Amino acid sequence: MSRPISWPDVLAQFQGLEGKHPGLWPTIPRMLCPVLVALGVVATGAWLVWMPQWEALDSGEFAERQLRQSFERKLAQTQHLDHLRKQKAEVEAQVLRQQRQLPSKSEMDALLSEMSQAGVLRGLQIELFKPGQLRISQHFAELPIEIRLSGSYHALAGFVSDIANMPRIVTIDRIAINQQREGVLSFECMAHAFRYLEQAESEPKQAPAAAPKQQGPR
């Protein structure tokens, strides 16, 4: 009956292996050698081949999550598309209504005449009605008008109410009221009338090309 191999016997088989051919090693080291070689091959393959594939897999999963989140956001936006289109139509209609309140360039003189006539109809004394320099902005033109009137309090209040209730957009600021005499007030303000831009005014102006310099005879 064979004696079981003890741990010291196993360790003894790994002693004195230096310089010997693996074929001459004892049984246990000779059997472990191909196992260790196989483990080394697997570890090397995992490091050189499988590791980049795992990294590519992780990167693909991250990109998939990003695309899925982007898709879910866009899907949520499409669910509100009809509501957004309705809001856009309402805003465009409101802008159109505001534009209709702006006179054209040819209608501006009529608007100034209506403003002046409003003071006359209220029995006010028009001391100054002076349009200023036209200011062109990106979407409309603004005409400041310096106004100075005199009359009763109720007539002046009615004049301001008439200006505010005009179908055209006219604003008033820089108001100054002083008493001239009993029952007569002086009223100064800066009115601002607005009109929309004509197509020629709204188009960007291009600077004229510089003429080529003519070279004189050498």
Sine and cosine of phi, psi and omega as CSV:
sin_phi,cos_phi,sin_psi,cos_psi,sin_omega,cos_omega
0.00,0.00,0.80,-0.61,-0.09,-1.00
-0.97,0.26,0.54,-0.84,0.02,-1.00
-0.99,0.14,0.72,-0.70,0.02,-1.00
-0.89,0.46,0.54,-0.84,-0.03,-1.00
-0.98,0.21,0.80,-0.60,0.01,-1.00
-1.00,-0.05,0.21,-0.98,0.01,-1.00
-0.88,0.48,-0.66,0.75,0.08,-1.00
-0.88,0.48,-0.56,0.83,0.05,-1.00
-0.91,0.42,-0.62,0.79,0.02,-1.00
-0.90,0.43,-0.71,0.70,0.00,-1.00
-0.90,0.44,-0.55,0.84,-0.02,-1.00
-0.92,0.40,-0.47,0.88,0.01,-1.00
-0.95,0.32,-0.32,0.95,0.00,-1.00
-1.00,-0.07,0.06,1.00,0.01,-1.00
-1.00,-0.10,0.62,-0.79,0.03,-1.00
0.96,0.28,0.46,0.89,0.00,-1.00
-1.00,0.06,-0.22,0.98,-0.04,-1.00
-0.91,0.42,0.75,-0.66,0.05,-1.00
1.00,0.10,-0.13,0.99,0.01,-1.00
-1.00,-0.05,0.54,-0.84,0.09,-1.00
-0.93,0.38,0.66,-0.75,-0.02,-1.00
-0.83,0.56,-0.45,0.89,0.02,-1.00
-0.93,0.37,-0.32,0.95,-0.01,-1.00
-0.99,-0.13,0.02,1.00,0.01,-1.00
-0.94,0.35,0.35,-0.94,0.10,-0.99
-0.89,0.45,0.10,-0.99,-0.14,-0.99
-0.88,0.48,-0.78,0.63,-0.09,-1.00
-0.90,0.44,-0.77,0.63,0.04,-1.00
-0.88,0.48,-0.60,0.80,-0.01,-1.00
-0.91,0.40,-0.56,0.83,0.01,-1.00
-0.98,0.22,-0.53,0.85,0.00,-1.00
-0.97,0.24,-0.39,0.92,-0.07,-1.00
-0.87,0.50,-0.78,0.62,0.02,-1.00
-0.91,0.42,-0.49,0.87,0.04,-1.00
-0.91,0.41,-0.69,0.72,0.02,-1.00
-0.91,0.41,-0.62,0.78,0.04,-1.00
-0.90,0.45,-0.66,0.75,0.01,-1.00
-0.91,0.42,-0.66,0.75,0.04,-1.00
-0.89,0.45,-0.61,0.79,0.04,-1.00
-0.91,0.42,-0.65,0.76,0.03,-1.00
-0.90,0.44,-0.69,0.72,0.00,-1.00
-0.89,0.45,-0.69,0.72,-0.01,-1.00
-0.90,0.43,-0.67,0.74,0.02,-1.00
-0.91,0.43,-0.68,0.74,0.03,-1.00
-0.90,0.44,-0.62,0.78,0.02,-1.00
-0.90,0.44,-0.63,0.78,-0.03,-1.00
-0.96,0.27,-0.65,0.76,-0.10,-0.99
-1.00,0.01,-0.50,0.87,-0.11,-0.99
-0.93,-0.37,-0.80,0.59,-0.13,-0.99
-0.96,0.26,-0.55,0.83,-0.02,-1.00
-0.87,0.49,-0.75,0.66,0.07,-1.00
-0.87,0.50,-0.57,0.82,0.03,-1.00
-0.92,0.39,-0.62,0.79,0.06,-1.00
-0.90,0.43,-0.67,0.75,0.02,-1.00
-0.90,0.45,-0.67,0.75,0.04,-1.00
-0.90,0.44,-0.60,0.80,0.03,-1.00
-0.91,0.41,-0.69,0.73,0.04,-1.00
-0.89,0.45,-0.67,0.75,0.02,-1.00
-0.90,0.44,-0.64,0.77,0.04,-1.00
-0.90,0.43,-0.63,0.78,0.04,-1.00
-0.91,0.41,-0.63,0.78,0.04,-1.00
-0.91,0.42,-0.69,0.72,0.04,-1.00
-0.89,0.45,-0.60,0.80,0.03,-1.00
-0.90,0.44,-0.66,0.75,0.03,-1.00
-0.90,0.44,-0.65,0.76,0.02,-1.00
-0.89,0.45,-0.71,0.70,0.01,-1.00
-0.91,0.42,-0.60,0.80,0.01,-1.00
-0.91,0.41,-0.69,0.73,0.04,-1.00
-0.90,0.45,-0.66,0.75,0.04,-1.00
-0.89,0.45,-0.65,0.76,0.03,-1.00
-0.89,0.45,-0.66,0.75,0.00,-1.00
-0.91,0.42,-0.62,0.78,0.04,-1.00
-0.90,0.43,-0.71,0.70,-0.01,-1.00
-0.92,0.39,-0.57,0.82,0.05,-1.00
-0.90,0.43,-0.64,0.77,0.04,-1.00
-0.91,0.42,-0.59,0.81,0.03,-1.00
-0.92,0.39,-0.63,0.78,0.00,-1.00
-0.92,0.40,-0.46,0.89,0.03,-1.00
-0.93,0.36,-0.42,0.91,0.03,-1.00
-0.98,-0.20,0.21,0.98,-0.08,-1.00
-0.89,0.45,-0.68,0.73,0.00,-1.00
-0.89,0.46,-0.64,0.77,0.02,-1.00
-0.91,0.41,-0.65,0.76,0.02,-1.00
-0.91,0.40,-0.62,0.78,0.05,-1.00
-0.90,0.43,-0.61,0.79,0.04,-1.00
-0.91,0.41,-0.68,0.73,0.04,-1.00
-0.89,0.46,-0.65,0.76,0.02,-1.00
-0.89,0.46,-0.68,0.73,0.01,-1.00
-0.89,0.45,-0.63,0.78,0.02,-1.00
-0.91,0.41,-0.65,0.76,0.02,-1.00
-0.91,0.41,-0.68,0.74,0.02,-1.00
-0.89,0.45,-0.62,0.78,0.04,-1.00
-0.92,0.40,-0.62,0.78,0.02,-1.00
-0.92,0.40,-0.67,0.75,0.04,-1.00
-0.88,0.47,-0.64,0.77,0.02,-1.00
-0.90,0.44,-0.64,0.77,0.04,-1.00
-0.90,0.44,-0.65,0.76,0.03,-1.00
-0.91,0.41,-0.62,0.78,0.01,-1.00
-0.91,0.42,-0.57,0.82,0.01,-1.00
-0.92,0.38,-0.37,0.93,0.06,-1.00
-0.99,0.17,-0.18,0.98,0.02,-1.00
-1.00,-0.06,0.80,-0.59,0.03,-1.00
-0.95,0.30,0.30,-0.95,0.10,-1.00
-0.99,0.11,0.04,-1.00,0.00,-1.00
-0.89,0.45,-0.63,0.78,-0.01,-1.00
-0.96,0.28,-0.38,0.93,-0.02,-1.00
-1.00,0.00,-0.11,0.99,-0.06,-1.00
-0.90,0.43,-0.63,0.77,0.01,-1.00
-0.88,0.47,-0.64,0.77,0.03,-1.00
-0.90,0.43,-0.61,0.79,0.03,-1.00
-0.91,0.43,-0.67,0.74,0.03,-1.00
-0.89,0.45,-0.63,0.78,0.03,-1.00
-0.90,0.43,-0.63,0.78,0.03,-1.00
-0.91,0.42,-0.64,0.77,0.02,-1.00
-0.90,0.43,-0.70,0.72,0.03,-1.00
-0.91,0.41,-0.65,0.76,-0.01,-1.00
-0.91,0.41,-0.51,0.86,0.03,-1.00
-0.88,0.47,-0.62,0.78,0.05,-1.00
-0.93,0.36,-0.62,0.78,0.01,-1.00
-0.91,0.42,-0.68,0.73,-0.03,-1.00
-0.91,0.40,-0.43,0.91,0.04,-1.00
-1.00,0.06,0.03,1.00,0.02,-1.00
0.97,0.24,0.41,0.91,-0.01,-1.00
-1.00,0.00,0.47,-0.88,0.08,-1.00
-1.00,-0.02,0.91,-0.42,-0.02,-1.00
-1.00,0.06,0.95,-0.33,0.01,-1.00
-1.00,-0.06,-0.48,0.88,0.00,-1.00
-0.45,-0.89,0.77,-0.64,0.11,-0.99
-0.60,-0.80,1.00,-0.01,-0.20,-0.98
-0.83,-0.56,0.97,-0.26,0.13,-0.99
-0.92,0.40,0.62,-0.78,-0.01,-1.00
-0.99,-0.14,-0.39,-0.92,-0.03,-1.00
-0.98,0.21,0.76,-0.65,0.00,-1.00
-0.92,0.38,0.71,-0.71,0.00,-1.00
-0.93,-0.36,0.86,-0.51,-0.02,-1.00
-0.99,-0.14,0.85,-0.52,0.10,-0.99
-0.95,-0.31,-0.21,-0.98,-0.08,-1.00
-0.94,0.34,-0.57,0.82,-0.13,-0.99
-0.87,-0.50,-0.25,0.97,-0.05,-1.00
-0.44,-0.90,0.17,-0.99,0.06,-1.00
-0.91,-0.42,0.64,-0.77,-0.03,-1.00
-0.88,-0.48,0.75,-0.66,0.01,-1.00
-0.89,-0.45,0.95,-0.32,0.07,-1.00
-0.98,0.21,0.61,-0.79,-0.04,-1.00
-0.75,-0.67,0.86,-0.51,0.04,-1.00
-1.00,0.05,0.82,-0.57,-0.10,-1.00
-0.81,-0.59,0.69,-0.72,0.13,-0.99
-0.68,-0.73,0.86,-0.51,-0.06,-1.00
-0.79,-0.61,0.26,-0.97,0.11,-0.99
-0.59,-0.81,0.58,-0.81,-0.01,-1.00
0.27,-0.96,-0.21,-0.98,-0.03,-1.00
-0.96,0.27,0.28,-0.96,-0.01,-1.00
-0.88,0.47,-0.71,0.70,-0.05,-1.00
-0.91,0.40,-0.59,0.80,0.03,-1.00
-0.92,0.39,-0.65,0.76,0.02,-1.00
-0.92,0.40,-0.66,0.75,0.03,-1.00
-0.91,0.42,-0.62,0.79,0.05,-1.00
-0.91,0.41,-0.60,0.80,0.03,-1.00
-0.89,0.45,-0.71,0.70,0.02,-1.00
-0.89,0.46,-0.63,0.77,0.02,-1.00
-0.91,0.42,-0.64,0.77,0.03,-1.00
-0.89,0.45,-0.66,0.75,0.02,-1.00
-0.90,0.43,-0.67,0.74,-0.03,-1.00
-0.92,0.39,-0.50,0.87,-0.06,-1.00
-1.00,-0.05,0.12,0.99,0.04,-1.00
-0.91,0.41,0.53,-0.85,0.03,-1.00
-0.93,0.36,-0.27,0.96,0.05,-1.00
-1.00,-0.09,0.37,-0.93,-0.02,-1.00
-0.99,0.11,0.92,-0.40,0.07,-1.00
-0.70,-0.71,0.78,-0.63,0.03,-1.00
-0.91,-0.42,0.39,-0.92,-0.02,-1.00
-0.75,-0.66,0.73,-0.68,0.09,-1.00
-0.57,-0.82,-0.08,-1.00,-0.02,-1.00
0.78,0.63,0.78,0.62,-0.04,-1.00
-1.00,0.10,0.71,-0.70,0.07,-1.00
-0.70,-0.71,0.80,-0.60,-0.01,-1.00
-0.84,-0.54,0.79,-0.62,0.02,-1.00
-0.72,-0.70,0.47,-0.88,0.01,-1.00
-1.00,-0.04,0.83,-0.56,0.04,-1.00
-1.00,0.08,-0.77,0.64,0.02,-1.00
-0.41,-0.91,-0.06,-1.00,-0.06,-1.00
-0.86,0.51,0.89,-0.46,0.04,-1.00
0.99,0.15,0.02,1.00,-0.01,-1.00
-0.82,-0.57,0.81,-0.58,0.01,-1.00
-0.90,-0.43,0.51,-0.86,0.16,-0.99
-0.98,-0.19,0.68,-0.74,-0.10,-0.99
-0.79,-0.61,0.86,-0.51,0.05,-1.00
-0.85,-0.53,0.64,-0.77,0.03,-1.00
-0.36,-0.93,0.18,-0.98,0.13,-0.99
-0.88,-0.47,0.92,-0.39,0.04,-1.00
-1.00,-0.07,0.47,-0.89,-0.01,-1.00
-0.77,-0.64,0.91,-0.41,0.06,-1.00
-0.98,-0.22,0.61,-0.79,-0.08,-1.00
-0.85,-0.53,0.53,-0.85,0.11,-0.99
-0.59,-0.81,0.38,-0.93,0.01,-1.00
-0.99,0.12,0.34,-0.94,-0.07,-1.00
-0.99,0.12,0.64,-0.77,0.16,-0.99
-0.94,0.33,0.29,-0.96,-0.06,-1.00
-0.87,0.49,-0.62,0.78,0.00,-1.00
-0.92,0.39,-0.49,0.87,-0.01,-1.00
-0.98,0.18,-0.53,0.85,-0.04,-1.00
-0.99,0.16,-0.35,0.94,0.02,-1.00
-0.95,0.30,0.67,-0.75,0.02,-1.00
-0.91,0.42,0.71,-0.71,0.01,-1.00
-0.99,0.11,0.75,-0.67,-0.01,-1.00
-0.99,-0.14,0.70,-0.71,0.02,-1.00
-0.93,0.36,0.67,-0.75,0.01,-1.00
-0.90,0.44,0.62,-0.79,-0.01,-1.00
-0.92,0.38,0.64,-0.76,-0.01,-1.00
-0.94,0.34,0.69,-0.72,0.00,-1.00
-0.94,0.33,0.64,-0.76,0.01,-1.00
-0.90,0.44,0.65,-0.76,0.01,-1.00
-0.95,0.30,0.70,-0.71,0.02,-1.00
-1.00,-0.01,0.76,-0.64,0.00,-1.00
-1.00,0.00,0.76,-0.64,0.02,-1.00
-0.97,0.26,0.19,-0.98,0.04,-1.00
-0.89,0.45,0.69,-0.72,0.02,-1.00
-0.99,0.11,0.00,0.00,0.00,0.00
